[in-house]
């Protein structure tokens, strides 16, 4: 691990307080971290789609037998 446990422990402690917020008192920190986590869902979905699309295109570029219709098929069925 790059970070020692003493530094990671604080991160996991804050995250556990945020996840357990419905069952205990909520502080500003917990609400803020919860908002950041819920707001990052859509950008992370876009990032995953972009990585899949790029990797699909690279596969066709490297093999040179991947037509445009074959490349669009997995994207259309997952979107």
N, C-alpha and C positions, 0 to 999 in steps of 0.2 A: 504494500500500500504506500501511496505517496505521502499521505497525511497520517501522523500518529493518532492512535485511538483517542487521546485526550482532546484533540481538535475535532475529530469526527463525532465524538460522543455528544458534543453540544448541538451539532447539526441534527442528529437523529433524535435528540431530546426535544428540540423545537418542532420537528416534523411530527413526532408522536403527540405533542400537545395540540397541534393543529388538527390532526386526524381525530383525536378524542374530544374535540371542541363541543359536540352535542351533549356530552356526558359530564362536562366540568365547566368551570368558569372560563369565559373567553376574554383574552386580553387583546389590546390593539395589535400586538405582534402576531397573534394567532389569526386574527382576521386579515391582516395584511398578507401573511404568507398564504392563507387560503385563497385570497383574491389573485395572487400571482400564479398559484398552481392552476386555478380554473381558467385564468386568462391565457395560459400558455398552451392549452389543448389545441386550439385551431392552428396556430403557427407550427406546432409539432406535427399535426396531420399534413399540413402543406409540405413540410420538410420531408416527411416519409414518402409522400407522393412524388416529390421531385427526385429523390434518390432512386426510387423504383423506376421512374421514367428514364432517368439518365442511364442507369444500369441496363435497362432494356435496350436502349439505343446503342450502348457500347457493345452489347452482345451481338447485335446485328452488324455493327461496324467491324468487329473482330472476325466474325465468321463469314461475312459477306454473302450469306445466303438467307438473310432474314429480311423479308419484304416488309413494306410499310403496313400492309394489312395484318401480317403476323405480329408486328410490333404493337399495333393498336388493340389487338384482341385482349391481352391480359389487362390493359388499362381500362378498356370499356367495361369489362365484366366486374372490375373491382370498384369502379367509381359509381 
